[in-house]
Amino acid sequence: MRHLFIIFITMIITALPASGKGNKTIRLKVIETSDVHGHFFPWDFMEGRPIKGTLVRANSYITRQREAYGNDHLLLIDNGDILQGQPCVYWSNYVMPEDENLAAQVINYMKYDAETVGNHDIEPGHKVYDKWIREVRCPLLGANIVKEEYKNGEANPKNVYSGLHPYSVHYIEGAKIVVLGMITPAIPNWLNRSIWKGIEFEEMVSCAKKWVKYIQENEKPDLLFGLFHSGLNGGIKTADYEEDATESVAKEVPGFDIIFFGHDHMIHNQWVTNNAGGQVLCIDPSCYVRNIAEAEITLRYKKGKLVGKDIKGTIVNVDNEPIDEQMLNHFQPKIDEVKAYVSRKIGRFEHSVYSSDGFFGNSAFTDLIHNLQLQISGADISFNAPLAFNNVIKAGEVTQADMFKLYRFENLMFVLRMTGEEIRKHLEFSYDMWTNTMTSPEDHALLLNDESKDDQQRTGFMNYTFNFDSAAGIDYEVDLTKPNGQKVHILKMSNGQPFDEKKWYKVVMNSYRANGGGELLTRGAGIPQDSLESRVIFHTEMDQRHYLTEEIHKMGSIDPQPNHNWRFIPEEWAKPALARDRKQLFGK
């Protein structure tokens, strides 16, 4: 009996946080995934082929690390944007919405310790993400995702949106670790209000300040981590917030040991000095599970007091990890269901179309979307940008998988009222980001940047390609020898009628653009952000891909052709320069 009592007391002491006396060293590891975008399984459901960067490969590495460190000495965290990307998540979100969300199943299977909400996790709307929040078993974090009546209020867990937590608390051998989660506050610039009704997104620096103070006073952690779905710096900057604010938080809010982050789809592993002279590791594995970010941490205690921390950050490529066969077998029935869904026949294309053509002028790929937008909406003019770098839809039978290549995101379709002048200025802003100002025939036609070739969103361009809007419904020229703001010359409406800068037109575009995404409407056309909603004539209830798919299915067999409604001039300079730029970007 006395023996059992001693065991019982020992168990209680072991479970208690570190305190009081004792010298010890604790070694632990933290692994972060970020911007998974549905890359769960070793299969590209769009292309119909195996792929490397997936969670079933990463899980093999994670399992080995758990064996090396012990399950109780490893934290596994994810940084959001898991509900959008590969067709398997669309299938789960919209086709089979009554089943447990596939992303929740994967998070729970891999035993994540904490998860942050990303902007693309908000995009599917309340019905999807509210259910997902309920189904995920680890803490879902979002300190700056608050109920609308509490925006910029005090640090109170009750103020955070229902089902979310501002932070999570973890114990490893008695060491207390707190993970504070935040999301980029730029969501109102991308998504219409109905999608985030009842929610507000606080600016990150001020939010971090109040929550770090709260955590230090109430939790007194040994380690404080940030888990931010917000890039290092850059993106949209307004008087009220920064889209990519990780560096600003690291510098201006002392207290963090490590900030794990993402959203910008770039690899980062660097130390930032805060305004108190402390060093903060800022680490980001980029996207699509090609890499994981990990931190190896050693904590040294003397007489029960933490006297030293050693932190090492590493980006680990997991492309060539073996597939976790047990995980794959567990999810094989779901994989088979998704494969059946994406194999569904939609129609037929008479010839192949290439997204890459859209960077160099009129293209059948881009103009197919333009023309379908105009057909569906009845608008006068269409805006559309390349959403994929090098997608191909081959001639012959077109399947549901091809629809994900044709239109990458779950944007809605919007029609806005715009003046002719605003339309021109919108396009000026687009082509200023897209094209160079040529001073000789040897110059680049496009704004390129060799350093961005591995950036998943810029892919060799200076700026984000999903902001390169062209237009249909008007005929125009883009003069590459003119300075920024003076490149676009609109000749006429494509139906032969005059184009009038003082006239109001109906313009169709996606919801990202209509809500201010890329700032083409705000900084470009000069429409105040808070006026955009008043310009909306209508928007679709379902995602744009759904309506494009319906139209192609109704048409059956189609022969996509370029509209030839705009061109780069002077052609004697532009044509050879574009050929050189195409070779630099695509090697052909």
Buried (B, 14 or more C-beta within 10 A) or exposed (E): EEEEEEEEEEEEEEEEEBEEEEEEEBBBBBBBBBBBBBBBBBBBBBBEEEBBBBBBBBBBBBBEBBEEBBEEBBBBBBBBBBBBBBBBBBBBBBEBEEEBBBBBBBBBBBBBBBBBBBBBBBBBBBEBBEBBBEBBEBBBBBBBBBBEEBBEBEBEEEBBBEBBBBBBBBBBBBBBBBBBBBBBBBBBBBBBEEBBEEBBBBBBBBBBBBBBEBBBEEBEBBBBBBBBBBBBBEBBBBEEBBBBBBBBBBBBBBBBBBBBBBBBBBBBBEEBEBEEEEEBBBBBBBBBBBBBBBBBBEBBBEEEEBEEEEBEBEBBBBEEBEBBEEBBEBBEEBBEBBBEBBEEEBBBBEEEBBBBBBBBBBBBBBBBBBBBBBBBBEBBBBBBBBBBBEBBBEEEEBBBBBBBBBBBBBBBBBBBBBBBBBBBBBBBBBBBBBBBBBEEEEBBBBBBEEEBEEBBBBBBBBBBBBBBBBBBBBBBBBBBBBEEEEBBBBEEBBEEEEBEEEBEBBBBBBBBBBBBBBBBBBBBBEBEBEEBEEBBBEBBEEBBBBBBBBBBBEEEEBEBBBBEBBBBBEEEBBBEBBEBBBEBBBEE
